[in-house]
Every structure is written in structure tokens, then in C-alpha cells.
Amino acid sequence: MKIIVYLFQLNLCLLLTVAMTLSAQAAKQHTEPEILITEMVQQHGFDKKYLEKLFAQVKIKQSILKAMRRPGEAKPWFEYRKLFVTPKQIRQGVAFYKQHQKALQAAERQYGVPAPIIAAIIGVETRYGRNTGSYRVLDALSTLAFHYPKRATFFRKELVEFLLLMQEISMPPLTAKGSYAGAMGIGQFMPSSYRKYVVDFNGDGKRSIWEVNDAIGSVANYLQAHGWQAGQAIIEATQVQSGTADALLALGLKPKYNLTQLRKKGLLFSGKLPAKQKASLVMLKTETGEAYWLALPNFYVITRYNHSRRYAMAVNQLAENIDFQFHIQQRF
């Protein structure tokens, strides 16, 4: 009998603990939007009733949380490349270049970023504007700010930036759509980047990352702001002395050492780059093994758009192919 009573009490305690935990979680989820609303009212002058009505319409998306929690599969370069540097992507990139040649070349003149690089980034990000995302940005950012503790601080800041952005560009917050992470438009800009780098490139008095000319100018502006060096190379194939690759890779991606210094550390390079040229070493896996490249400052700048080395290489190679095919077709 004592055992039965003990088990009953134990189960009751467990049920109460679970109930209290769920209650605490519910309370936290309920209060976090309220805290944010108060902050927006006090710090940015928003109307409280407007925000309460707005957040009452937010839908928490489990599909977003599932996508964020999905283990990332690090494809080797030779497989990753097949996703973006394809005949179809190149063909569509050339068509995009032709259709928007005036804006692309104007952006190149103004910001110093080659037109094919701008086109390639848009191609990798959204298939040249074909896939800009279907989630309401307010839903995505609220879901991640209030229900994804791992990166809640980041997404809460982006949620604040989003509300400020919507006010600045006079756009109803519930109409803005983007990726499951809250990136928006043809260039997939997060709200903070939108506010800093999106430009009115078509001269209509509006800054819209959903408008192709503005997107073209904004991508170029972003790269220039992060240090793009006009007229300079991006990456060069190279080799390393046996047993020195790990030490060279450990120096990091940001170019801090010049070629003279890197040669002393084991770099084998006989190209025409000046000895004072700063670079870093990048290793990517090909179908035949490991391959090495000298990453120059412009390669590093592309990784400020997306921190992946594979992403930057895909952008570079897609751009090279678009540029080649575009100029071949211009001859006929």
C-alpha cells in the first residue's frame, strides 16, 4: 500500500512539474512580445495599440523552427557547385544580364563591382528573383525571436530593425515576405542590412529590395561598403608545400599576410600578383581531392554577404561563366 501511495505522489509531483514548466513557458512566450512592444513604444515612439493589434496577428511557424533545427549538411565543394554553377543557372544569368544590362553596368560604374558578380549573387540567392521567399517576415522573425533560444538575441534585434524599416518605407508589416530566416527580396537582405545598404537605384524615391534595379544597386553598394576593391582579382589557384596546409589555413580567411610572408609559411605560388598582395589560403574538396586557392580581399568581401567559402566560390565561378557567355553572344 505504501508503495502505491508513493508512486501516486511521485506521479503527481511529475505532473505538477510538467504543468508548472509549461505554464512558465507560456507566460514567457506571452510576456516577450509585450516587453518588445513596450520597448518599441518607449524607445521608438510606436503606438502601443497598433503593435498589440499587429502582434495578435502573428503566426508562430513550426516549419521555421524545424528548418532551423535541421542539422546542416556540409556538402563538399564539388557537390555544392552543382547546385549553383549549372548550365541552366548560367543561361538564366546571361538572360538576366541582357535584360538588366543598363542597371548592372551603371552599378558597376558607381560602386566598382563587376556586373557579372552582382548578377551571380542574385542568381545564387533567389534564382534571379524567381524565389524570394513565401513566409511573412513578421511571422519568421517573431517565431525565431521568441521560440528559438539559440539565436533569439540576433533575431530579436532583427525584429526591431524590421519594425523600424517598415515604418521608414511605409510598408504594412504583414505584407512583407521573405525566407524562413527573415531575409527579404531579390537580394535576400536581413532588416538591419536593408536599412543600411538598400538604395533607390531606379530613382523613384523608394528603396525596395523587391524591385530589380534597386536590388542590383543594393548588392553592389553592400559589397563596396564591405571593402570591394574595383578592378582587382578575386581568387587564384595555388599549391602548398607538403605538411604546411593546416598551418596556412589556420591563419583564417581574412587576408592579413602578403605573398612574401605566405611563401615563408609554405605557399607555392608563381603567379603575377605583386609580392605585397595580401591573401589567405582556401581549401575546397574536388572530385579528385583537395584543391587550394589564394583568396584575395575581394573573395573575403563576398563572404561578408554569406560567410561560406563555398558560397563565395560559387558566386565567383557563376560570374565567370555568365561573363564569358554574355560576351560570346554579344559578338553575334
TORVO-844987 format. One record per residue: residue in three letters; x negated, y negated, z negated of N, C-alpha, C, O in turn. Coordinates in steps of 0.1 Angstrom, whole numbers, m for minus. Layout:
<atoms>
ALA:X:Y:Z:X:Y:Z:X:Y:Z:X:Y:Z $
...
</atoms>
This chain:
<atoms>
MET:m8:12:0:0:0:0:m9:m13:0:m6:m22:7 $
LYS:m19:m12:m8:m28:m24:m9:m35:m27:5:m37:m38:9 $
ILE:m38:m16:12:m44:m17:25:m35:m24:35:m39:m32:42 $
ILE:m22:m20:34:m12:m26:43:m10:m41:40:m10:m49:49 $
VAL:m10:m44:27:m9:m58:23:m21:m66:28:m20:m77:33 $
TYR:m32:m60:26:m45:m67:30:m45:m69:45:m49:m80:50 $
LEU:m41:m59:53:m41:m61:68:m31:m71:72:m33:m79:81 $
PHE:m19:m72:65:m9:m82:68:m14:m96:65:m13:m105:73 $
GLN:m21:m97:54:m27:m110:50:m38:m114:60:m39:m126:64 $
LEU:m46:m104:65:m57:m107:74:m51:m112:87:m56:m121:93 $
ASN:m41:m105:92:m34:m108:105:m28:m122:104:m28:m130:113 $
LEU:m22:m125:92:m15:m138:90:m26:m149:91:m24:m160:97 $
CYS:m37:m147:85:m48:m156:85:m53:m159:99:m56:m170:103 $
LEU:m54:m148:107:m59:m149:120:m49:m157:129:m53:m166:137 $
LEU:m36:m154:127:m26:m161:134:m26:m176:131:m25:m185:139 $
LEU:m28:m179:118:m28:m193:113:m40:m200:119:m39:m212:123 $
THR:m52:m193:120:m64:m199:125:m62:m202:140:m66:m213:144 $
VAL:m56:m193:147:m54:m195:162:m45:m207:164:m47:m215:172 $
ALA:m34:m207:156:m24:m217:157:m30:m231:154:m27:m241:161 $
MET:m38:m232:144:m45:m244:140:m55:m249:151:m56:m261:154 $
THR:m62:m239:157:m71:m242:167:m64:m248:179:m68:m258:185 $
LEU:m53:m241:183:m45:m246:195:m39:m259:192:m39:m268:201 $
SER:m35:m261:180:m29:m274:176:m39:m285:177:m36:m296:181 $
ALA:m51:m282:172:m62:m292:172:m66:m295:187:m69:m307:190 $
GLN:m67:m285:195:m70:m287:209:m59:m296:216:m62:m305:223 $
ALA:m47:m292:213:m36:m300:219:m36:m315:214:m34:m324:222 $
ALA:m39:m316:202:m40:m330:196:m51:m338:203:m50:m350:206 $
LYS:m63:m331:204:m74:m337:211:m71:m341:225:m74:m352:229 $
GLN:m65:m332:232:m61:m335:246:m51:m346:247:m51:m354:257 $
HIS:m43:m347:237:m33:m358:237:m39:m371:234:m35:m381:239 $
THR:m48:m371:224:m54:m384:220:m65:m389:229:m67:m401:230 $
GLU:m72:m381:236:m83:m386:245:m77:m395:256:m84:m406:258 $
PRO:m66:m392:263:m61:m402:272:m57:m415:265:m59:m426:270 $
GLU:m52:m414:253:m47:m426:245:m59:m434:242:m59:m447:242 $
ILE:m70:m428:238:m83:m435:235:m88:m443:247:m92:m454:246 $
LEU:m87:m436:258:m92:m442:271:m83:m454:275:m88:m464:279 $
ILE:m70:m452:273:m61:m463:276:m64:m475:267:m64:m486:272 $
THR:m66:m473:254:m69:m484:245:m82:m491:250:m83:m503:249 $
GLU:m92:m483:254:m104:m489:258:m102:m497:271:m108:m508:272 $
MET:m94:m492:280:m92:m500:293:m84:m513:290:m87:m523:296 $
VAL:m76:m512:280:m68:m524:276:m77:m535:270:m77:m546:273 $
GLN:m85:m530:260:m93:m539:252:m105:m544:260:m109:m556:258 $
GLN:m112:m535:267:m124:m539:274:m122:m545:288:m131:m552:293 $
HIS:m111:m541:295:m110:m545:309:m97:m552:312:m94:m555:323 $
GLY:m89:m554:302:m77:m562:304:m65:m555:311:m57:m562:317 $
PHE:m65:m542:311:m54:m534:317:m41:m535:309:m42:m538:297 $
ASP:m30:m533:316:m17:m533:309:m15:m519:303:m16:m509:310 $
LYS:m12:m519:290:m10:m506:283:1:m498:289:m1:m486:292 $
LYS:13:m504:291:24:m496:296:22:m491:310:26:m480:313 $
TYR:14:m499:318:11:m494:332:3:m481:331:5:m472:338 $
LEU:m8:m481:322:m16:m470:321:m9:m458:315:m11:m446:319 $
GLU:m1:m460:305:7:m449:299:16:m443:310:17:m430:310 $
LYS:22:m450:318:31:m445:329:22:m438:339:26:m427:344 $
LEU:10:m443:342:1:m437:351:m3:m423:347:m3:m413:354 $
PHE:m8:m423:334:m14:m410:329:m3:m400:326:m6:m388:325 $
ALA:9:m404:325:21:m395:323:23:m387:336:29:m376:335 $
GLN:18:m392:347:20:m385:360:8:m377:364:8:m370:374 $
VAL:m3:m376:355:m15:m369:358:m11:m354:357:m4:m349:347 $
LYS:m17:m346:366:m15:m331:366:m29:m325:363:m38:m327:371 $
ILE:m30:m318:353:m43:m311:350:m44:m298:359:m35:m290:359 $
LYS:m54:m297:366:m56:m287:376:m65:m276:372:m77:m278:371 $
GLN:m59:m264:369:m67:m253:365:m77:m248:377:m88:m243:374 $
SER:m73:m251:389:m81:m247:400:m94:m255:400:m104:m250:405 $
ILE:m94:m267:395:m106:m275:394:m115:m270:384:m127:m268:386 $
LEU:m110:m266:372:m118:m261:362:m124:m247:366:m135:m244:363 $
LYS:m116:m239:373:m121:m227:378:m132:m229:388:m142:m221:387 $
ALA:m131:m238:396:m142:m241:406:m154:m246:399:m165:m242:403 $
MET:m153:m254:389:m164:m260:382:m171:m249:374:m184:m249:372 $
ARG:m164:m239:369:m170:m229:361:m175:m217:369:m182:m208:363 $
ARG:m172:m217:382:m177:m206:390:m192:m207:391:m198:m217:394 $
PRO:m199:m196:388:m213:m196:389:m218:m200:403:m214:m195:413 $
GLY:m228:m209:403:m233:m213:416:m242:m203:422:m251:m198:416 $
GLU:m240:m200:435:m248:m190:442:m259:m198:450:m256:m205:459 $
ALA:m271:m196:446:m282:m203:452:m286:m195:465:m294:m186:464 $
LYS:m280:m199:476:m284:m192:489:m298:m196:493:m302:m208:491 $
PRO:m306:m187:498:m319:m191:503:m317:m200:515:m306:m200:521 $
TRP:m327:m208:518:m326:m218:529:m321:m212:542:m312:m219:548 $
PHE:m326:m201:546:m322:m196:559:m307:m192:560:m301:m192:571 $
GLU:m301:m189:548:m286:m187:548:m279:m200:547:m268:m202:553 $
TYR:m284:m209:538:m278:m222:536:m277:m230:550:m268:m237:553 $
ARG:m288:m229:557:m289:m236:570:m278:m232:579:m273:m241:587 $
LYS:m274:m220:579:m263:m215:588:m250:m221:585:m241:m221:594 $
LEU:m248:m227:574:m236:m234:571:m234:m248:577:m223:m252:580 $
PHE:m246:m254:580:m245:m268:585:m252:m271:598:m248:m280:605 $
VAL:m263:m264:601:m270:m266:613:m266:m255:623:m274:m246:626 $
THR:m255:m257:629:m249:m248:638:m246:m255:651:m245:m267:652 $
PRO:m244:m247:662:m241:m253:675:m228:m261:674:m227:m272:680 $
LYS:m218:m257:666:m206:m265:665:m208:m278:658:m203:m288:662 $
GLN:m216:m277:647:m219:m289:639:m227:m299:648:m225:m311:647 $
ILE:m236:m294:655:m244:m303:664:m235:m309:675:m236:m321:678 $
ARG:m227:m301:681:m218:m305:692:m209:m316:686:m207:m327:693 $
GLN:m203:m314:675:m194:m324:669:m201:m336:664:m196:m347:665 $
GLY:m214:m334:660:m222:m346:656:m226:m355:668:m226:m367:667 $
VAL:m228:m349:680:m231:m356:692:m218:m364:696:m219:m376:700 $
ALA:m207:m357:695:m194:m364:698:m191:m376:689:m187:m386:693 $
PHE:m195:m374:676:m193:m384:666:m202:m396:669:m198:m408:668 $
TYR:m214:m393:673:m224:m403:676:m219:m411:688:m220:m424:688 $
LYS:m214:m404:698:m209:m411:710:m197:m420:707:m197:m432:711 $
GLN:m188:m415:699:m176:m422:696:m179:m434:688:m172:m445:689 $
HIS:m189:m433:679:m191:m444:669:m205:m450:671:m211:m455:662 $
GLN:m210:m450:683:m224:m454:686:m226:m468:682:m236:m472:677 $
LYS:m216:m477:685:m218:m491:682:m220:m493:667:m229:m501:663 $
ALA:m212:m487:658:m213:m489:644:m226:m482:639:m232:m488:630 $
LEU:m229:m470:644:m241:m463:639:m254:m471:642:m262:m472:634 $
GLN:m254:m476:654:m266:m484:658:m267:m497:651:m278:m502:648 $
ALA:m255:m503:648:m255:m516:640:m260:m513:626:m267:m521:620 $
ALA:m256:m502:620:m260:m498:607:m275:m496:607:m282:m499:597 $
GLU:m280:m489:617:m295:m487:618:m303:m500:619:m313:m501:612 $
ARG:m298:m509:626:m305:m522:627:m304:m530:614:m314:m536:610 $
GLN:m293:m529:607:m291:m537:595:m298:m530:583:m304:m537:575 $
TYR:m298:m517:582:m303:m510:570:m316:m502:572:m322:m498:563 $
GLY:m320:m500:585:m332:m493:588:m331:m478:588:m341:m471:589 $
VAL:m319:m473:586:m316:m458:585:m312:m453:599:m303:m459:605 $
PRO:m319:m443:604:m316:m439:618:m301:m434:619:m296:m428:610 $
ALA:m295:m437:630:m281:m434:633:m279:m419:631:m269:m415:626 $
PRO:m288:m410:637:m286:m396:635:m286:m391:620:m278:m382:617 $
ILE:m293:m397:612:m293:m394:598:m280:m397:591:m274:m389:584 $
ILE:m275:m409:595:m261:m413:590:m251:m403:594:m243:m399:586 $
ALA:m251:m400:607:m241:m390:613:m243:m377:606:m232:m370:603 $
ALA:m255:m372:604:m257:m359:598:m252:m358:584:m246:m348:580 $
ILE:m254:m369:576:m249:m369:562:m234:m368:562:m228:m360:555 $
ILE:m227:m375:571:m213:m375:572:m208:m361:577:m198:m356:573 $
GLY:m216:m355:586:m213:m342:591:m214:m331:580:m205:m322:579 $
VAL:m224:m332:572:m226:m322:561:m216:m324:550:m210:m315:544 $
GLU:m213:m337:547:m203:m340:536:m189:m336:539:m182:m330:531 $
THR:m184:m340:551:m170:m339:554:m167:m334:568:m156:m336:573 $
ARG:m176:m328:575:m174:m324:589:m170:m335:597:m160:m335:605 $
TYR:m177:m346:596:m175:m359:603:m161:m364:601:m154:m369:610 $
GLY:m157:m364:588:m144:m370:584:m132:m361:585:m121:m365:582 $
ARG:m134:m348:589:m123:m339:590:m118:m333:577:m107:m330:575 $
ASN:m127:m333:567:m124:m327:554:m128:m336:543:m139:m334:537 $
THR:m120:m345:539:m123:m355:529:m118:m351:515:m120:m359:505 $
GLY:m111:m340:514:m106:m336:501:m91:m338:500:m85:m347:505 $
SER:m84:m329:492:m70:m329:491:m65:m331:477:m53:m332:474 $
TYR:m74:m332:467:m70:m334:453:m67:m349:451:m75:m358:456 $
ARG:m57:m352:443:m56:m366:438:m68:m369:429:m71:m361:420 $
VAL:m75:m379:432:m87:m382:424:m84:m384:409:m92:m380:401 $
LEU:m73:m390:406:m69:m393:392:m68:m379:385:m72:m378:374 $
ASP:m61:m370:392:m60:m356:386:m73:m350:384:m76:m344:373 $
ALA:m82:m350:394:m95:m344:393:m103:m350:382:m109:m342:374 $
LEU:m104:m363:381:m113:m369:371:m107:m367:357:m114:m366:347 $
SER:m94:m368:356:m87:m366:343:m89:m351:338:m92:m349:326 $
THR:m88:m342:347:m90:m328:344:m104:m326:338:m106:m319:328 $
LEU:m114:m331:345:m128:m329:341:m132:m338:329:m140:m333:321 $
ALA:m126:m349:328:m130:m358:316:m124:m353:303:m130:m354:293 $
PHE:m112:m346:304:m105:m342:292:m106:m327:289:m102:m323:278 $
HIS:m110:m319:299:m109:m305:298:m121:m297:302:m121:m285:303 $
TYR:m132:m305:305:m144:m298:309:m156:m304:300:m163:m312:305 $
PRO:m157:m299:288:m167:m305:278:m181:m305:283:m189:m314:280 $
LYS:m185:m296:292:m199:m295:296:m203:m308:303:m215:m313:301 $
ARG:m194:m315:310:m198:m327:317:m187:m338:315:m185:m347:323 $
ALA:m181:m337:303:m170:m347:300:m174:m361:300:m167:m370:305 $
THR:m186:m363:295:m191:m377:294:m193:m383:307:m189:m395:310 $
PHE:m199:m376:316:m201:m381:330:m187:m384:337:m185:m395:342 $
PHE:m178:m374:336:m165:m376:343:m156:m387:336:m148:m393:343 $
ARG:m158:m388:324:m150:m399:317:m155:m413:322:m147:m422:324 $
LYS:m168:m414:324:m173:m427:329:m168:m429:343:m165:m440:347 $
GLU:m168:m418:351:m163:m419:365:m148:m423:365:m143:m430:374 $
LEU:m141:m417:355:m126:m421:354:m124:m436:352:m116:m442:358 $
VAL:m132:m441:343:m132:m455:340:m135:m463:353:m129:m473:356 $
GLU:m146:m459:360:m150:m465:372:m139:m465:382:m137:m474:390 $
PHE:m132:m453:383:m121:m451:393:m110:m461:390:m105:m467:400 $
LEU:m106:m463:378:m95:m472:374:m99:m486:378:m91:m494:383 $
LEU:m111:m490:375:m116:m503:379:m117:m505:394:m113:m516:399 $
LEU:m121:m495:401:m122:m495:415:m108:m497:422:m107:m506:430 $
MET:m99:m489:417:m85:m490:423:m79:m504:421:m72:m510:429 $
GLN:m83:m510:410:m78:m524:407:m85:m534:417:m79:m543:422 $
GLU:m98:m532:419:m106:m541:427:m102:m540:442:m101:m551:448 $
ILE:m98:m528:447:m95:m527:461:m80:m527:463:m75:m524:474 $
SER:m72:m529:452:m57:m530:453:m52:m517:459:m43:m518:468 $
MET:m56:m506:454:m51:m493:459:m44:m485:448:m50:m484:437 $
PRO:m32:m481:450:m25:m473:440:m33:m461:436:m36:m453:445 $
PRO:m36:m459:423:m45:m447:419:m40:m434:423:m48:m425:426 $
LEU:m27:m432:424:m22:m418:427:m23:m415:442:m20:m404:446 $
THR:m26:m425:450:m27:m422:465:m41:m418:469:m43:m413:480 $
ALA:m51:m421:461:m65:m418:464:m67:m403:463:m65:m397:453 $
LYS:m72:m397:474:m75:m382:474:m90:m380:477:m97:m388:484 $
GLY:m95:m369:471:m109:m365:473:m112:m351:470:m103:m342:470 $
SER:m124:m348:466:m128:m334:463:m124:m331:449:m119:m339:442 $
TYR:m126:m318:445:m122:m314:432:m131:m320:421:m128:m320:409 $
ALA:m142:m326:425:m151:m333:416:m148:m348:416:m155:m356:408 $
GLY:m139:m353:424:m135:m367:424:m143:m375:434:m142:m388:434 $
ALA:m150:m369:443:m157:m376:454:m148:m380:465:m139:m372:468 $
MET:m149:m392:470:m139:m397:479:m144:m400:493:m156:m404:496 $
GLY:m135:m399:503:m136:m404:516:m146:m397:525:m151:m386:522 $
ILE:m149:m404:536:m157:m398:547:m172:m396:542:m178:m387:546 $
GLY:m176:m404:533:m189:m403:527:m190:m396:514:m201:m394:509 $
GLN:m179:m392:508:m178:m385:495:m185:m392:484:m195:m387:479 $
PHE:m181:m405:482:m187:m413:471:m179:m411:458:m167:m411:458 $
MET:m186:m409:447:m180:m410:434:m176:m424:431:m182:m433:437 $
PRO:m167:m427:422:m162:m440:420:m173:m450:416:m173:m461:421 $
SER:m183:m446:408:m194:m456:405:m202:m459:417:m206:m471:419 $
SER:m205:m450:426:m212:m452:438:m204:m461:448:m209:m469:455 $
TYR:m191:m458:448:m182:m466:456:m183:m481:453:m185:m489:461 $
ARG:m182:m483:440:m182:m497:435:m195:m504:438:m196:m516:441 $
LYS:m206:m497:438:m220:m502:440:m224:m504:455:m230:m513:459 $
TYR:m220:m493:463:m226:m492:476:m217:m493:488:m221:m495:499 $
VAL:m204:m491:486:m195:m492:498:m193:m506:503:m191:m515:495 $
VAL:m195:m508:516:m195:m521:522:m183:m522:532:m178:m512:537 $
ASP:m179:m535:534:m170:m538:545:m178:m539:558:m183:m550:561 $
PHE:m179:m528:566:m187:m528:578:m179:m531:590:m185:m533:601 $
ASN:m166:m531:590:m158:m534:602:m152:m548:601:m146:m553:611 $
GLY:m155:m556:591:m152:m570:590:m137:m573:588:m132:m584:591 $
ASP:m130:m563:582:m115:m565:580:m112:m571:566:m101:m572:562 $
GLY:m123:m573:558:m121:m578:545:m119:m568:534:m116:m571:522 $
LYS:m119:m555:538:m117:m544:528:m129:m535:528:m136:m533:538 $
ARG:m131:m528:517:m142:m518:516:m135:m505:514:m130:m501:503 $
SER:m135:m497:525:m128:m484:524:m136:m473:529:m141:m473:541 $
ILE:m139:m464:520:m148:m452:524:m140:m442:532:m145:m432:538 $
TRP:m127:m444:534:m118:m436:543:m118:m442:557:m113:m435:566 $
GLU:m124:m453:559:m125:m459:572:m138:m457:578:m148:m459:571 $
VAL:m139:m452:590:m152:m446:595:m163:m456:596:m174:m453:593 $
ASN:m160:m468:601:m170:m478:602:m176:m482:588:m188:m484:587 $
ASP:m167:m484:579:m171:m487:565:m180:m476:559:m189:m478:553 $
ALA:m175:m464:562:m183:m452:558:m197:m452:563:m207:m449:556 $
ILE:m198:m454:576:m211:m455:583:m220:m465:576:m232:m462:573 $
GLY:m215:m477:575:m223:m487:568:m227:m484:554:m237:m488:549 $
SER:m217:m478:547:m219:m475:533:m230:m464:531:m238:m465:521 $
VAL:m230:m454:539:m240:m443:538:m254:m450:540:m263:m447:533 $
ALA:m255:m458:550:m268:m465:553:m272:m474:542:m283:m474:538 $
ASN:m262:m481:536:m265:m490:525:m270:m483:513:m279:m487:506 $
TYR:m264:m471:510:m268:m463:499:m282:m458:500:m290:m459:491 $
LEU:m286:m453:512:m299:m448:514:m309:m460:513:m320:m458:507 $
GLN:m306:m471:519:m315:m483:518:m317:m487:504:m329:m489:499 $
ALA:m306:m487:496:m307:m491:482:m316:m482:474:m321:m486:463 $
HIS:m317:m469:478:m324:m459:471:m339:m458:476:m346:m448:473 $
GLY:m343:m467:485:m357:m468:489:m360:m463:503:m372:m460:506 $
TRP:m350:m462:512:m353:m457:525:m364:m466:532:m363:m479:531 $
GLN:m374:m460:538:m385:m467:545:m382:m466:560:m384:m456:566 $
ALA:m378:m477:566:m375:m478:580:m387:m474:589:m398:m478:586 $
GLY:m384:m465:599:m395:m462:608:m405:m451:603:m414:m448:610 $
GLN:m403:m446:591:m412:m436:585:m406:m422:587:m394:m420:588 $
ALA:m416:m413:587:m412:m398:588:m405:m394:576:m404:m401:566 $
ILE:m399:m382:577:m391:m376:566:m398:m364:560:m399:m363:547 $
ILE:m403:m355:568:m409:m342:563:m418:m337:574:m416:m339:586 $
GLU:m429:m330:569:m439:m324:578:m442:m310:573:m444:m308:561 $
ALA:m443:m300:583:m447:m287:579:m461:m287:574:m469:m295:579 $
THR:m465:m278:565:m478:m278:559:m481:m264:554:m473:m255:555 $
GLN:m493:m262:549:m497:m250:543:m505:m253:530:m509:m264:527 $
VAL:m506:m243:521:m513:m245:508:m523:m234:507:m522:m223:512 $
GLN:m534:m237:499:m543:m227:496:m537:m216:487:m528:m218:479 $
SER:m542:m204:489:m536:m192:481:m537:m195:466:m548:m199:461 $
GLY:m526:m193:459:m526:m194:445:m524:m208:439:m525:m210:427 $
THR:m522:m218:448:m521:m232:444:m506:m237:445:m503:m248:440 $
ALA:m498:m229:451:m484:m234:454:m476:m238:442:m470:m249:441 $
ASP:m477:m229:432:m469:m232:420:m473:m245:413:m465:m253:408 $
ALA:m486:m247:412:m491:m260:406:m487:m272:414:m483:m282:408 $
LEU:m487:m271:427:m482:m282:436:m467:m285:435:m463:m296:434 $
LEU:m460:m274:434:m445:m275:433:m441:m281:419:m431:m288:418 $
ALA:m450:m278:409:m447:m283:395:m449:m298:394:m444:m303:384 $
LEU:m455:m304:404:m457:m318:404:m443:m326:406:m443:m338:403 $
GLY:m433:m319:410:m420:m325:412:m417:m329:426:m426:m329:434 $
LEU:m405:m333:429:m401:m337:442:m404:m351:446:m407:m355:457 $
LYS:m404:m360:436:m406:m374:438:m421:m376:442:m430:m372:434 $
PRO:m424:m382:454:m438:m383:458:m446:m393:449:m443:m405:448 $
LYS:m455:m387:442:m463:m395:432:m478:m395:436:m486:m404:432 $
TYR:m482:m385:444:m496:m384:448:m498:m386:463:m490:m382:471 $
ASN:m510:m391:467:m512:m393:481:m519:m380:486:m522:m371:479 $
LEU:m521:m380:499:m526:m367:506:m540:m364:501:m543:m352:500 $
THR:m548:m374:499:m562:m371:494:m561:m364:480:m568:m354:478 $
GLN:m552:m368:471:m551:m362:458:m545:m348:460:m549:m339:452 $
LEU:m535:m346:469:m529:m334:471:m538:m323:477:m537:m311:473 $
ARG:m547:m328:486:m557:m318:491:m566:m313:480:m570:m301:481 $
LYS:m570:m321:471:m578:m317:460:m571:m306:451:m577:m298:444 $
LYS:m558:m306:452:m550:m297:444:m546:m284:452:m540:m276:446 $
GLY:m551:m284:464:m548:m271:472:m540:m273:484:m537:m263:491 $
LEU:m536:m285:488:m528:m287:500:m537:m286:512:m548:m291:513 $
LEU:m532:m279:523:m539:m278:535:m531:m285:546:m520:m280:550 $
PHE:m535:m296:550:m527:m304:560:m537:m311:569:m546:m318:565 $
SER:m534:m310:582:m543:m316:592:m535:m325:601:m540:m328:613 $
GLY:m524:m330:597:m516:m339:605:m522:m353:606:m533:m355:602 $
LYS:m514:m362:612:m519:m376:615:m514:m386:604:m516:m398:606 $
LEU:m509:m381:593:m504:m390:583:m516:m397:576:m527:m390:575 $
PRO:m515:m409:572:m527:m416:565:m530:m409:552:m521:m404:545 $
ALA:m542:m410:548:m547:m404:536:m540:m409:523:m538:m402:513 $
LYS:m535:m422:524:m529:m428:513:m514:m425:512:m507:m430:503 $
GLN:m509:m418:522:m494:m414:523:m491:m406:510:m497:m396:508 $
LYS:m481:m410:503:m476:m403:492:m466:m392:496:m458:m394:506 $
ALA:m467:m380:490:m459:m369:494:m457:m359:482:m464:m361:472 $
SER:m448:m350:484:m447:m339:474:m446:m326:482:m444:m326:495 $
LEU:m446:m315:476:m445:m302:482:m431:m296:480:m426:m296:469 $
VAL:m426:m291:492:m413:m284:491:m415:m270:497:m421:m268:507 $
MET:m409:m260:490:m409:m246:494:m395:m242:497:m386:m243:488 $
LEU:m392:m236:508:m379:m230:511:m381:m217:517:m391:m214:524 $
LYS:m372:m208:514:m373:m194:519:m367:m192:533:m355:m195:535 $
THR:m375:m187:542:m371:m184:555:m369:m169:557:m371:m162:547 $
GLU:m364:m165:568:m362:m151:570:m375:m143:570:m375:m131:568 $
THR:m386:m149:572:m399:m142:573:m407:m145:560:m419:m140:559 $
GLY:m402:m153:551:m410:m155:538:m409:m169:534:m399:m176:537 $
GLU:m418:m174:526:m418:m187:520:m425:m197:530:m436:m194:535 $
ALA:m419:m208:532:m424:m219:541:m426:m232:533:m418:m234:524 $
TYR:m436:m239:536:m439:m251:529:m439:m264:538:m442:m263:549 $
TRP:m434:m275:531:m433:m287:538:m438:m299:529:m438:m298:517 $
LEU:m444:m309:536:m447:m321:529:m434:m330:528:m429:m334:539 $
ALA:m429:m332:517:m417:m341:515:m422:m355:514:m429:m359:504 $
LEU:m419:m364:523:m423:m378:522:m412:m386:515:m401:m381:513 $
PRO:m414:m399:512:m405:m407:505:m390:m406:510:m381:m406:502 $
ASN:m389:m406:523:m375:m406:529:m368:m393:526:m355:m393:525 $
PHE:m375:m382:525:m369:m369:521:m363:m371:507:m352:m366:504 $
TYR:m371:m376:499:m367:m378:485:m355:m387:484:m346:m385:476 $
VAL:m354:m397:493:m342:m406:493:m330:m398:496:m319:m401:490 $
ILE:m331:m389:506:m319:m381:509:m314:m373:497:m302:m371:496 $
THR:m324:m369:489:m320:m361:477:m313:m370:467:m308:m364:457 $
ARG:m313:m383:468:m306:m391:459:m291:m391:463:m283:m394:454 $
TYR:m288:m387:475:m274:m385:479:m269:m372:474:m257:m371:469 $
ASN:m277:m362:474:m274:m349:469:m287:m343:465:m297:m342:473 $
HIS:m289:m339:452:m302:m335:447:m308:m322:452:m319:m319:449 $
SER:m301:m315:461:m306:m303:466:m316:m305:477:m314:m313:486 $
ARG:m327:m298:476:m337:m298:487:m332:m292:499:m335:m297:510 $
ARG:m324:m281:498:m318:m275:510:m308:m285:517:m308:m285:529 $
TYR:m301:m292:509:m292:m303:515:m300:m313:523:m296:m315:534 $
ALA:m311:m318:517:m319:m328:525:m325:m322:537:m325:m329:548 $
MET:m329:m309:537:m335:m303:548:m324:m301:559:m326:m303:571 $
ALA:m312:m297:555:m301:m295:564:m297:m308:571:m295:m308:583 $
VAL:m297:m319:563:m294:m332:569:m305:m336:579:m302:m340:590 $
ASN:m317:m334:576:m328:m337:585:m328:m329:598:m329:m335:609 $
GLN:m326:m316:597:m326:m308:609:m313:m310:617:m314:m310:630 $
LEU:m302:m312:611:m290:m315:618:m292:m328:626:m288:m330:637 $
ALA:m298:m338:619:m300:m351:625:m309:m350:638:m307:m356:648 $
GLU:m320:m342:636:m329:m340:647:m322:m334:659:m325:m338:671 $
ASN:m314:m324:657:m306:m318:668:m296:m327:674:m295:m327:686 $
ILE:m289:m335:666:m279:m345:671:m287:m355:680:m282:m358:691 $
ASP:m298:m360:675:m305:m370:682:m310:m364:696:m309:m371:706 $
PHE:m316:m352:695:m321:m346:708:m310:m344:718:m311:m348:729 $
GLN:m299:m338:714:m288:m335:723:m281:m348:728:m277:m349:740 $
PHE:m280:m358:719:m274:m371:723:m282:m377:735:m277:m382:745 $
HIS:m295:m378:733:m304:m384:743:m305:m376:756:m307:m382:767 $
ILE:m304:m363:755:m304:m354:767:m292:m358:775:m292:m359:787 $
GLN:m280:m358:768:m268:m361:775:m267:m375:781:m260:m377:790 $
GLN:m274:m384:774:m274:m398:779:m281:m400:793:m278:m409:800 $
ARG:m289:m390:796:m296:m390:809:m288:m387:821:m291:m390:832 $
PHE:m276:m380:818:m268:m375:829:m255:m382:829:m246:m379:837 $
</atoms>
